[in-house]
Amino acid sequence: MQKIRVFIIDDSVLVQKVLARGLSLDRSIEIVGVANNGKEAIELLQRAKADVVVTDVDMPVMNGLEFIERMMATRPLPIILLSAWTQNDRSITLQAMELGAVDFVPKPSALDPDGFQETLNRLLAKIKTAVNVPVSAVPKPYGLMMEQSLPKPQPMYAVTPTSVTVGTTPSVIKGMINGAWDFEKRSNQIILGIGEFAASKNPETLLKTFALGSCVAVHLFTQTLDIIGMVHIALPFSTISPDKATVLPGYFADTGLPVLIAEMRQLGYAKPSSLLRAKLTGGAAIVGGTKVGERNIDAVKQILQSFRITIDAEDTGGNASRTVAMKSGSHAVMVMLSDRTSSII
């Protein structure tokens, strides 16, 4: 079995050792290097053959955001953000994903055994998915951020819808273009990593996920559009890894959809599940020869059918990675491809 080669960046030697030791317990993982900051990592990665990079954010010399921007411009690799900043400042998470990171995991505030073991379990699951996420060089509209001090946000690109399909009215399109649907606004966003889910009834909040390759995002809507939900599914069925399903129930279609519906019920949805409506995005054919995307789409449709939930629209298949967003009060899902063309379903 070919191992996944992982490179770790953190300015704490203790964190480096705990991560390296913990991840190496899995026989599919090989640690090929560690670095204390982004600048050192860029130099070492010229020689180290890494498949996935795990990086902190707040580091001296070159922070994690600067590192992601430099790497994605010169030598794109799947990068996972591991930092307390992902909990303390959502704009940092969003900026990292916009710069090209494929996922994120919150770092526990203290290195207690229970907290860090849970982090290791989540990180391991996400590394095994990230290695199959396609990455490409990310354009830098505002240049490198070498003078940036954390956590200052940076403006990114604007999104203009280029096509309209099911469920979208001219007023929705106009609102998106004029800023009522601010796809790039960093406040009031819930960013979902791989295997994560969320629901919202706040019309000012966007649910958003990045790097949908073979993964599938399921978007659920109530009839009145007052409560919405999204889950980022990586694989069809949890029977292959019940332990992973316990840590990340959203990772699998058969566990992710039930927990998403339960989350929507926590927000007040009391009607039958069969009255929910769904849209699907993702499921691209980009993991060589495995047809994971196709199997994910089939599994999601099978489970939605078991709940008698109607699928109103989908943007699935193809071979491009997608970034998607939705918000309460709207039946629209915005889809942006890796080349930054966009559409609405």
C-alpha positions as CSV (number, residue, x, y, z in Angstrom):
1,M,0.0,0.0,0.0
2,Q,1.4,3.4,-1.0
3,K,1.6,5.7,2.0
4,I,0.3,9.3,2.1
5,R,3.3,11.6,2.6
6,V,2.5,14.4,5.1
7,F,4.5,17.5,5.8
8,I,3.8,19.4,9.1
9,I,4.3,23.2,9.7
10,D,4.0,24.6,13.3
11,D,6.2,26.8,15.3
12,S,5.7,24.6,18.4
13,V,8.2,21.7,18.6
14,L,5.8,20.0,21.0
15,V,2.9,20.2,18.5
16,Q,5.2,18.9,15.7
17,K,6.2,15.9,17.8
18,V,2.6,15.1,18.9
19,L,1.2,15.4,15.4
20,A,4.1,13.4,13.8
21,R,3.8,10.7,16.5
22,G,0.0,10.5,16.4
23,L,-0.4,10.5,12.6
24,S,2.4,8.0,12.2
25,L,0.4,5.4,14.2
26,D,-1.7,5.0,11.1
27,R,0.1,2.7,8.7
28,S,-1.1,4.7,5.7
29,I,0.7,7.8,6.8
30,E,4.4,8.8,6.4
31,I,5.7,12.0,7.9
32,V,8.3,13.3,5.4
33,G,9.2,16.6,7.1
34,V,8.5,19.3,9.6
35,A,9.1,23.1,9.6
36,N,8.9,25.9,12.1
37,N,7.4,28.5,9.7
38,G,6.2,28.9,6.1
39,K,9.5,30.2,4.8
40,E,11.4,27.2,6.1
41,A,8.7,24.9,4.7
42,I,8.9,26.3,1.2
43,E,12.7,25.6,1.2
44,L,12.3,22.0,2.6
45,L,9.4,21.2,0.3
46,Q,11.7,21.7,-2.7
47,R,13.3,18.4,-1.7
48,A,10.6,16.6,0.4
49,K,8.0,14.8,-1.7
50,A,4.8,15.6,0.1
51,D,1.2,14.6,-0.8
52,V,-0.5,16.7,1.9
53,V,0.7,19.7,4.0
54,V,-0.7,20.5,7.4
55,T,0.0,24.0,8.6
56,D,-0.7,26.3,11.5
57,V,-1.5,30.0,10.9
58,D,0.2,32.1,13.5
59,M,3.9,31.6,13.0
60,P,7.0,33.9,12.8
61,V,8.9,34.8,9.6
62,M,6.1,33.6,7.3
63,N,2.6,32.8,8.6
64,G,0.3,30.1,7.3
65,L,-1.7,32.4,5.0
66,E,1.4,33.7,3.3
67,F,2.7,30.1,3.0
68,I,-0.5,28.9,1.4
69,E,-0.5,31.8,-1.1
70,R,3.2,31.2,-2.1
71,M,2.8,27.4,-2.4
72,M,-0.5,27.6,-4.4
73,A,1.1,30.0,-6.8
74,T,4.3,28.0,-7.4
75,R,3.8,24.3,-6.4
76,P,0.1,23.5,-5.6
77,L,-0.4,20.9,-3.0
78,P,-3.4,19.9,-0.8
79,I,-3.1,22.0,2.3
80,I,-5.0,21.6,5.5
81,L,-5.2,24.4,8.0
82,L,-4.7,23.3,11.6
83,S,-5.1,26.3,13.9
84,A,-7.0,27.8,16.8
85,W,-7.7,30.7,14.4
86,T,-10.3,28.5,12.7
87,Q,-12.4,28.9,15.8
88,N,-11.4,32.4,16.9
89,D,-11.7,34.2,13.6
90,R,-13.7,32.8,10.7
91,S,-12.3,35.3,8.3
92,I,-8.9,33.5,8.6
93,T,-10.5,30.2,7.7
94,L,-12.3,31.8,4.7
95,Q,-9.2,33.5,3.5
96,A,-7.1,30.3,3.7
97,M,-9.7,28.5,1.7
98,E,-9.8,31.2,-0.9
99,L,-6.1,31.1,-1.2
100,G,-6.2,27.4,-2.0
101,A,-6.4,25.4,1.2
102,V,-8.6,22.3,0.8
103,D,-9.8,21.9,4.4
104,F,-9.3,23.0,8.0
105,V,-9.3,21.5,11.5
106,P,-9.6,23.5,14.7
107,K,-6.6,23.1,17.0
108,P,-7.6,22.5,20.7
109,S,-6.8,25.4,23.0
110,A,-4.7,23.2,25.3
111,L,-2.8,20.0,24.6
112,D,-5.0,17.8,26.8
113,P,-5.0,14.1,25.8
114,D,-8.7,14.0,25.0
115,G,-8.9,17.2,23.0
116,F,-5.8,16.5,21.0
117,Q,-6.8,12.9,20.3
118,E,-10.1,14.0,18.8
119,T,-8.2,16.5,16.7
120,L,-5.8,13.8,15.5
121,N,-8.8,11.6,14.5
122,R,-10.4,14.4,12.6
123,L,-7.2,15.4,10.9
124,L,-6.4,11.9,9.9
125,A,-9.8,11.5,8.2
126,K,-9.3,14.8,6.4
127,I,-5.8,13.9,5.2
128,K,-7.1,10.7,3.6
129,T,-9.6,12.7,1.7
130,A,-7.4,15.7,0.9
131,V,-4.8,13.6,-0.9
132,N,-7.4,13.0,-3.7
133,V,-8.6,16.6,-4.0
134,P,-7.4,18.2,-7.2
135,V,-5.4,21.4,-6.7
136,S,-4.2,24.0,-9.2
137,A,-2.5,27.4,-9.0
138,V,-4.7,30.1,-7.6
139,P,-4.6,33.5,-9.2
140,K,-3.5,36.3,-6.9
141,P,-5.5,39.5,-7.7
142,Y,-3.8,41.5,-5.0
143,G,-0.3,40.0,-4.9
144,L,1.5,38.4,-2.0
145,M,0.7,39.3,1.6
146,M,4.2,39.5,3.0
147,E,3.5,42.7,4.9
148,Q,0.2,41.4,6.3
149,S,-0.3,40.9,10.1
150,L,-2.9,38.5,11.4
151,P,-5.8,38.5,11.3
152,K,-6.3,41.4,8.8
153,P,-8.7,40.2,6.0
154,Q,-7.8,40.7,2.4
155,P,-10.3,41.5,-0.4
156,M,-10.5,38.8,-3.0
157,Y,-12.3,38.4,-6.4
158,A,-15.9,39.3,-7.2
159,V,-18.3,36.7,-8.3
160,T,-20.8,37.3,-11.1
161,P,-23.3,34.6,-12.0
162,T,-22.9,33.4,-15.6
163,S,-25.9,31.1,-16.0
164,V,-29.3,30.5,-14.4
165,T,-31.1,27.2,-14.0
166,V,-33.9,25.8,-11.9
167,G,-35.4,27.7,-9.0
168,T,-33.8,31.1,-9.6
169,T,-35.7,34.3,-10.2
170,P,-34.4,37.6,-11.8
171,S,-34.7,39.3,-8.3
172,V,-32.4,36.6,-6.8
173,I,-29.8,37.2,-9.5
174,K,-30.1,41.0,-9.1
175,G,-29.7,40.7,-5.4
176,M,-26.6,38.5,-5.7
177,I,-24.9,40.9,-8.2
178,N,-25.8,44.0,-6.2
179,G,-24.4,42.6,-3.0
180,A,-27.5,41.4,-1.1
181,W,-26.0,37.9,-1.6
182,D,-22.4,38.8,-0.8
183,F,-20.5,35.6,-1.8
184,E,-17.2,36.9,-0.6
185,K,-18.3,38.7,2.6
186,R,-16.3,37.2,5.5
187,S,-18.7,38.0,8.3
188,N,-21.8,35.8,8.9
189,Q,-20.4,32.8,7.0
190,I,-20.4,29.2,8.2
191,I,-17.5,27.4,6.4
192,L,-17.9,23.7,6.1
193,G,-14.8,21.4,5.8
194,I,-15.0,17.9,4.4
195,G,-17.3,15.7,6.5
196,E,-19.0,18.7,8.2
197,F,-22.6,19.9,8.2
198,A,-24.6,22.9,9.4
199,A,-28.0,24.4,9.4
200,S,-29.2,28.0,9.6
201,K,-32.3,30.1,9.8
202,N,-30.5,33.5,9.8
203,P,-31.1,35.2,6.4
204,E,-27.8,37.1,6.8
205,T,-25.7,33.9,7.1
206,L,-24.1,32.0,4.2
207,L,-23.4,28.3,4.3
208,K,-20.3,27.7,2.2
209,T,-18.0,24.9,1.3
210,F,-14.9,24.7,-0.8
211,A,-13.0,22.1,-2.9
212,L,-15.9,19.8,-3.8
213,G,-14.1,17.4,-6.0
214,S,-15.6,13.8,-5.9
215,C,-17.3,14.9,-2.7
216,V,-21.0,15.8,-2.8
217,A,-22.7,18.7,-1.1
218,V,-26.4,18.2,-0.2
219,H,-28.4,21.4,0.2
220,L,-31.7,21.0,2.1
221,F,-34.5,23.6,2.2
222,T,-37.8,23.8,4.1
223,Q,-40.9,24.7,2.1
224,T,-40.9,28.2,3.5
225,L,-37.1,28.6,3.0
226,D,-36.8,29.7,6.6
227,I,-34.4,26.9,7.6
228,I,-31.6,25.5,5.3
229,G,-28.9,23.0,5.7
230,M,-25.7,21.7,4.0
231,V,-23.5,18.7,4.4
232,H,-20.1,18.0,2.7
233,I,-20.1,14.3,2.0
234,A,-16.9,12.5,1.1
235,L,-17.9,8.8,0.8
236,P,-21.1,6.8,0.4
237,F,-21.4,4.4,3.3
238,S,-20.1,4.4,6.9
239,T,-19.7,0.6,7.0
240,I,-16.2,0.9,5.8
241,S,-15.2,3.0,8.8
242,P,-17.7,3.2,11.7
243,D,-15.0,5.0,13.9
244,K,-14.6,7.7,11.3
245,A,-18.4,8.1,11.2
246,T,-18.4,8.7,14.9
247,V,-15.8,11.5,14.6
248,L,-17.2,13.0,11.4
249,P,-20.8,11.8,10.7
250,G,-21.1,14.2,7.8
251,Y,-18.3,12.3,6.0
252,F,-20.6,9.6,4.8
253,A,-23.9,9.8,3.0
254,D,-25.7,7.3,5.2
255,T,-24.8,9.2,8.4
256,G,-24.5,12.7,7.1
257,L,-28.0,13.2,5.8
258,P,-29.7,12.0,9.0
259,V,-27.6,14.3,11.2
260,L,-28.2,17.2,8.9
261,I,-32.0,16.7,9.2
262,A,-31.6,16.4,13.0
263,E,-29.7,19.7,13.0
264,M,-32.5,21.4,11.1
265,R,-35.0,20.0,13.6
266,Q,-33.0,21.5,16.4
267,L,-33.6,24.9,14.7
268,G,-37.4,24.3,14.8
269,Y,-38.3,22.2,11.7
270,A,-41.1,20.0,12.9
271,K,-42.8,18.8,9.7
272,P,-42.1,15.4,8.0
273,S,-38.7,15.0,6.3
274,S,-40.5,14.2,3.1
275,L,-41.5,17.9,2.8
276,L,-37.9,19.0,2.6
277,R,-36.5,19.8,-0.8
278,A,-32.9,19.1,-1.9
279,K,-30.3,20.2,-4.4
280,L,-27.0,18.5,-5.1
281,T,-23.5,19.7,-6.2
282,G,-20.2,18.1,-6.7
283,G,-19.5,14.4,-7.4
284,A,-16.9,15.2,-10.1
285,A,-14.9,12.4,-11.8
286,I,-11.5,13.5,-10.6
287,V,-10.1,10.6,-8.5
288,G,-8.5,8.4,-11.1
289,G,-10.5,5.3,-12.0
290,T,-12.3,4.9,-8.7
291,K,-15.7,6.5,-9.7
292,V,-16.0,7.9,-6.2
293,G,-17.9,10.9,-7.4
294,E,-20.4,8.7,-9.2
295,R,-20.9,6.5,-6.2
296,N,-21.4,9.4,-3.9
297,I,-24.1,10.8,-6.1
298,D,-25.9,7.4,-6.3
299,A,-25.7,6.9,-2.5
300,V,-27.0,10.4,-1.8
301,K,-29.9,9.9,-4.2
302,Q,-30.7,6.5,-2.6
303,I,-30.8,8.0,0.9
304,L,-32.8,11.0,-0.1
305,Q,-35.3,8.6,-1.7
306,S,-35.5,6.7,1.6
307,F,-36.5,9.9,3.3
308,R,-38.9,10.7,0.3
309,I,-37.1,14.0,-0.2
310,T,-37.5,15.5,-3.7
311,I,-34.4,16.7,-5.6
312,D,-35.2,20.0,-7.3
313,A,-31.9,20.5,-9.1
314,E,-28.3,19.4,-9.3
315,D,-24.9,20.5,-10.7
316,T,-23.0,17.2,-10.5
317,G,-20.4,15.2,-12.4
318,G,-17.9,16.7,-14.8
319,N,-14.2,17.0,-13.8
320,A,-14.0,20.4,-12.1
321,S,-13.7,21.3,-8.4
322,R,-16.6,23.4,-7.1
323,T,-17.1,26.0,-4.3
324,V,-20.8,26.4,-3.3
325,A,-22.9,28.6,-1.1
326,M,-26.5,29.0,0.0
327,K,-28.5,31.1,2.5
328,S,-31.7,31.1,4.4
329,G,-34.7,32.7,2.5
330,S,-33.4,31.7,-0.9
331,H,-33.9,28.5,-2.9
332,A,-30.7,29.3,-4.9
333,V,-27.3,27.6,-4.6
334,M,-24.4,29.5,-6.1
335,V,-21.7,27.3,-7.7
336,M,-18.2,28.5,-8.6
337,L,-15.8,26.3,-10.6
338,S,-12.0,26.3,-10.1
339,D,-11.7,28.6,-13.2
340,R,-14.0,31.0,-11.3
341,T,-16.8,30.8,-13.7
342,S,-20.1,30.6,-11.8
343,S,-23.7,29.5,-12.0
344,I,-26.8,29.3,-9.9
345,I,-29.0,26.3,-9.5
